Amino acid sequence: MNTASVEHRTKGRELGARCLVPGAGVPSALIGCCALLLAFCPSPSALRADDLRFGGAIPHEVETIYERGLAWLASRQSEEGGWQGGNNGPGVDGICVMAFLASGDDPNFGKHARHIRRGVRAILKSQQESGYFPHSMYHHGFAMLALSEAYGAVDEALLWEGEKPVRTISQALDLAIRLSGTSQKNNRWGGWRYSPEARDADTSVTGAMLMGLLAARNAGLEVSDEVLETALEYMRRSTGRDGSVAYAGGFGGMGESMNRSAIATLVAAVGKKKETPEYKATLEHINTRLEHQEGHYKEYFRYYMAQALFQGDYESWQKWNTATVRALAESQAQDGGFGDAYQTGMSLLAVALNYRFLPIYER
């Protein structure tokens, strides 16, 4: 990593620690949230609070994976600002934008500032008048999450680069939050599924929606406590005593899934439900299966598993992170990608907790 890059990221951490803390006058920005690899850390008992929050040097292997992955994303971004491939839409654009933001890239003057701003513009342009980010509520949730992390960090005076603005980030989030609440009220389970009009719900979509809404609240936007509590209660009801989490409806649907247990652990942690029996059960469920590998949706699994373990058990996250970094280093293509934009963005975010920048993932 070159000296200029080190200097930029060091300044980013100092700036985040000094003045961009949510609740201190600026709604959401790039501040610390994560930790170091096991080999580069003291024992968990020796860690100070600042070690967990602001971190230290990033292992070279992580930097290499990340720099190559970001270069791949930058080279695949369309002129309109989005990413195409097997998966595309505002949610995927949001995942890619977050991949840039998560390592501390300055969205206004940094190396990838133009890529970040173009990605944010693409998300804003995709939003319908109703506030919905198509093509599904998955996209809606991830688009909200990305805009919430960009809000307060992106200088909107630079965002449109001569184009006529569609709406501000806060306006887009307000519309998206309102659409989310209306959709939930029409849902008998209190969660969400694929469309805003869906009357059934599943824990995977609901988890993505909860993270978008919790990030928006963290950024200073007004999000109804009732909406959040109703969705968190749906996740709680869907959780079994053994920490397994149902897919749809009440508990008992479609069997055990490490993906869903990781999602349930994460939303409970960020939603301040760590004292519940369900949170403790899901955390134990994933914590005792650190060797587990997903044959399907492996990027999705790594993305949620990283955050859930970091929130719940730092020592377990260290062990899991070490193995994940090794696996990604071995599987990354020569051109820096991990497949399409979705797979590459999610893979990078799975190791982004080695940096300390996205506020939604603070411990």
N, C-alpha and C positions, 0 to 999 in steps of 0.2 A: 504494500500500500504506500503511495507516495506521501511526501511530507505535507503537501497542501491539503490532501484529503484528511490526514490525521488532524491538522490544525483546524479544518472546517468542522469536523465532528466534535473535537474538543470544545470549540467555541459554542457549538450547538447545545452541548450538554450544559455548559456554564450558563448560557442564556436561558435554557429551560429551567434550570434550578433557581435562577435569580428572579425571573419576572413572568414566566408564562405558566404558572401553576393554576389549574382550574380552581375557580373560586376566589382568585386574587385579582380580579379585574379583567382578565382576558379569558374568554371561553374556549378552552381546549387548545392545545398546541403541542408541539413536539417536545415532550419531557420524558424523563426516565421511567422505565417500568421493569427491567428484566435483570439477568444475571450472567455469570460466567460458566464456562465448562468446568467440569469436576477437576480436571488436571491443573487448572489455572486458578482454583479457588482455595481459600482456607476452609476448614471444616465449618459446617453450618452453625455450630455453637459459637464460633469465633466471629461470625459475620455481624457487622453493624447494620443498622437500618439503612444508612446511606449506601452501603455496599449493594444491598438488594435493589435500591431505588435507582441509583445513578451509575453503578458499575465501574469498570475499569477498562483495561486493554482488551480488545477483541481478539480471540485466537486467529492466527493466520489462516487456518483452514476455512473458518467461517467467512472471513473477509474474501477469500478467493472464490468460494461458492457464490457469495452474494454479488461481488463485482461482476463476475461473468454472467450471472443470471440477470442482473439489471441491464447489462449491455445487450443481452438477447431481447429483453422486453423493449428496450429503446429502439432496437432495429426493426421490431415487428409492429410498432405502433402505426396506425393508419394516419393519413393527413387529417382526418376528422377527429382524431384523438382517441379512438377506441382500438380494441384488439379483436382480430378475427380468428376463426379456427373452429374446431369441433364444438367449442362452447364460446358464446359471445353474447354481449348485452351489458347493461349498466352494472350488473353485479360483478361480472368478470372485470370490467373496467375499474370498478372499485377495488377489487382484489389487487390488481396491478398497481393502481395508484398507492394503495397502502404498502405494497412491497417497497416502493421508492421511499415513502415517508418513514417507514419503520426503521431504516438504517440511518436516519438523520439527514437525508438529502434536503437541502434548503429549497423549498418550492418557489422561492422568489429570485434567488441569484446563484443557486448551486449548479453543479454539473448537469443534473437532470431536471432543472427547474421547468424548462419548456415541456418536457414529457409529462411532468406532474400536472401542470396547468392545462395542457391539452386534454389530459385524461379527465380532469375535473369538469372542463367545459363539455366534454362528450356526455358525461353523466347528467349534467344540468339540462342539456339539450334533449336528452331522451325522455325526460319527465313529462308525463301527460298533464293536462289541465287539472285533472282530478287529484293530482299529487302522486300518482302511481308510477313507479319505475318498472316497466315491463322487462322481461317476459313472464315473470312469475314472482311470487312473494319471496322466493330465495333472492332474486335480483334486487327486489325492493329493500330487503334487510341489509344486504351487503352494500348497496348504494348509500343507504342511510349511514352505515358504519363508516364508510370512506369519507363521505362529506363531513361527518362529525369530527373526524380526525383532521381533516383539512381546514375546518372552520377555526379561525383564529391564527392559523399558520400561514395560509395563502393570502397575500395582499391582493384584494379584489380590484384595486386600481391597475394591477398588472395582468389580471386574469384573462381579460377578453382580447387583448392585443389588437385593438382597433375594431373588433366586431361589436355589433350591437348586443348588449347583455340580454339574456333571456330572463334571468332573475338572479338574485343574490343567493349565496349558499344558505343563509338563514331563512330566506323565503322558501327555498326548495325544501329545507328540512321541516319547516312549519307545515307545509302542505303534505309532506310524506308522513309526518306524525299524525296529522288529522285523518288521513286516509287509513292509516294503521288502526286507529281507534274505532273508526266506523266499521271497518272490516271485522274487527274482533267482536263488536257488539252484535253483528249478524251471525256469529258463530256460536253454536250451542255448547261447544267445549271450552270456549274462552281462549282459544289459540288461533293458529292460522294454518292454511294449507296453500295450494298452488296459486289460486286466484283470489282477488279481493272479495269475491262473492261466495267463496267456498263455505259450506255449512259443516264440513268435517275439518279435522285438524290433525297434524302430526307433529311429533316432538322435534324432528329435524328442522322443518321450516320454522316452527315456533322458536327454536333456539336461535336461528339466524335472525329472526325478527327481534327477539329480545336483546340480542347484542347490539343491533342497530339502534334500538330505542334507548338502551342503557347508555350507549355512547353519546347519543343526542342529549340526554339529561346531563351527563358528565360534562358536555360542552357548554352547558348553560341554557339549552333550549327547554321550553316548558313541555314536560311529558307527564301525563296523568299518572298519579300513584295507582289509581284503580286499574288502569290498563296493564301496568307492570305487575301488580300483585295478582291480578286475574290470570295472567299468562304464567307467572311463576307457580301459582297454585295448580294449573294444568300440568306443568312439568312435575310437580310434587306428586300429584295423583297418579301419574304415569310411571312412577318409580316403585320398584319392588323392594322388599326387605333385603334382598341379596345384592342390591345395587344395579340390577338390570333395569332397562327402561323400555317401555313399550313404544311401538312406532306410532300407532293411531288409536284414537279413542281413549278409554280408560286402560288401566294396567291389564296385561294379558294378551296384547295383540302382537303377533309376528315375532315373538321370541327375543332372545338376548342379542345385543349389539354393543361392541366396545365404542363405536362411533357415538351412539346415543348416550351411553353412560358418560363419555367425556364431555359431550355438549351439556348434559344435565349438571355435571359437576361445575363446569365453567359458569353457566348462567346463575346457578345458586350462589357461587362465590362472589361474582360481580354484583348480583342482586342482594347481597348481604343476608344470605340464608345459611351461613356456615354452621349455625347451631342446630339445624334441623337433623333428624335421624336420616332423612333421605340423602342429604348432602354427604353425611359421614359414610353412608352405605355406598354411594356411587364412587366416592373418593377411594374407599378401600377396594372396591371392585376393579378400578383401573390401576390402583397402586400395586396390587398383587399380580398384575399381568403385564409388567413392563416389557416382557419379551414378545408380546403379541404383535403379529404383523397382519395387516389387512390385505387380502387378495384383490378386493374391489374397493374403489374409492380411497386408495391409500393416501393420496394427497390431502383429502378431506379429513381423514383420520389423524394424520400427523399434525395438521393445522390445529384441530381442537385438543388433541392429546397434549401438545406442548403447553397450551395456555392453561388447561385444567390442572396439570401437574404443577406448573409454576405457581398457580394460585393456592394449591392445596398442600404440596409437600415439596419443598425446595430441594431436599436431598435426592428425592426420587426423580425430580426434573433433571438434575445434574446427570444422573446415570442415563436416563432416557435420552437426553440431549446429546451426550457423547456418542451414543450408538447411532442416533439419527444423523448427526453431522457426518459420521463415517459412511453411512449408507448413501447419503446424498452426494458426497464427494465421489463415491464409486459409480453412481448412476447418472451423474450429470453428463450430458452430451458434450462433444468437443466444441460445439458452437455456443455452449452455455445454457441451453434450454433443458427442460425436463418433459418435453412433449409440446402441448399447445400453451397458450397464454394462461389459461386457468391452472393447468398443472404446474407451470413454472412459477406463477405468482403464489400459489398455495405452498409450494415447496420452499420458496424463500421465506414466507411468513412462518413456516414451521421452525426455522432457526432464527427468526428475527428477535426472539426473546434474549438473544445474546447481546443485542443493543438495548437501549433504554429510552425509547422515544414515544411510543403510542400511548396516550393517557388511559385508554380504556382497559389496558392490561396491567395497570399498576396494582401492586399487592396492597 
